[in-house]
Amino acid sequence: MKVIKTCFEIYRFVDFFHDRKKYVPMKYQHGQPPKYLIDAYLYKMKADYMKFIFETLDCENGLLYDVEDLETFREAVR
């Protein structure tokens, strides 16, 4: 659980940083990366941490692997 909590805190930090980033114009445009590269990098970081959390929970030796009584939330979503 400590690994999942740490990954989630890192995910929240990256998400916070992604929401509040500012594009500062530089004197030379070729000296900074394009805006879409920064966005793609931050989305990739968030996806990697979420993937790690889900794999920790649901792989062959994950925390939820042996649990047979899993709840479905289909009724709550509808």
C-alpha positions as CSV (number, residue, x, y, z in Angstrom):
1,M,0.0,0.0,0.0
2,K,2.9,2.3,0.6
3,V,4.0,2.0,-3.0
4,I,0.5,2.8,-4.2
5,K,0.2,5.8,-1.9
6,T,3.6,7.1,-3.1
7,C,2.7,6.7,-6.8
8,F,-0.6,8.4,-6.2
9,E,1.1,11.4,-4.5
10,I,3.6,11.7,-7.4
11,Y,0.7,11.5,-9.8
12,R,-1.1,14.3,-8.0
13,F,2.0,16.4,-8.0
14,V,2.5,15.9,-11.8
15,D,-1.2,16.7,-12.3
16,F,-0.9,19.9,-10.2
17,F,2.2,20.9,-12.2
18,H,0.5,20.2,-15.5
19,D,-2.6,22.2,-14.6
20,R,-0.6,25.3,-13.6
21,K,2.3,25.3,-16.0
22,K,3.0,28.6,-17.8
23,Y,4.4,29.0,-21.2
24,V,7.1,31.7,-21.0
25,P,8.2,33.1,-24.3
26,M,11.9,32.9,-24.9
27,K,14.1,35.2,-26.9
28,Y,15.0,32.4,-29.3
29,Q,12.1,30.1,-30.3
30,H,14.4,27.3,-31.3
31,G,15.9,27.2,-27.8
32,Q,12.7,25.8,-26.2
33,P,10.8,22.6,-26.8
34,P,7.4,22.9,-28.6
35,K,4.4,23.1,-26.3
36,Y,2.9,19.8,-27.4
37,L,6.1,17.9,-26.3
38,I,5.8,19.2,-22.8
39,D,2.1,18.2,-22.6
40,A,2.9,14.8,-24.1
41,Y,5.7,14.2,-21.5
42,L,3.4,15.2,-18.6
43,Y,0.5,13.0,-19.9
44,K,3.0,10.1,-20.3
45,M,4.2,10.5,-16.7
46,K,0.7,10.5,-15.4
47,A,-0.2,7.4,-17.5
48,D,2.9,5.5,-16.3
49,Y,2.1,6.1,-12.6
50,M,-1.6,5.1,-13.1
51,K,-0.5,2.0,-15.0
52,F,1.9,1.1,-12.1
53,I,-0.9,1.5,-9.6
54,F,-3.3,-0.7,-11.5
55,E,-0.6,-3.4,-12.1
56,T,0.2,-3.4,-8.4
57,L,-3.5,-4.0,-7.6
58,D,-4.4,-6.5,-10.3
59,C,-1.5,-8.6,-11.5
60,E,-0.8,-12.2,-10.7
61,N,0.6,-11.3,-7.3
62,G,-1.3,-8.0,-6.9
63,L,-3.4,-7.0,-3.9
64,L,-6.7,-7.8,-5.5
65,Y,-5.8,-11.0,-7.4
66,D,-7.2,-13.5,-4.8
67,V,-10.2,-11.4,-3.9
68,E,-13.3,-13.2,-5.2
69,D,-16.0,-10.8,-4.0
70,L,-15.3,-7.8,-6.1
71,E,-17.9,-5.1,-6.2
72,T,-19.3,-3.8,-9.5
73,F,-20.4,-0.2,-9.6
74,R,-22.6,-0.5,-12.7
75,E,-25.8,0.4,-10.9
76,A,-24.2,3.5,-9.3
77,V,-22.9,4.6,-12.7
78,R,-26.3,4.2,-14.3
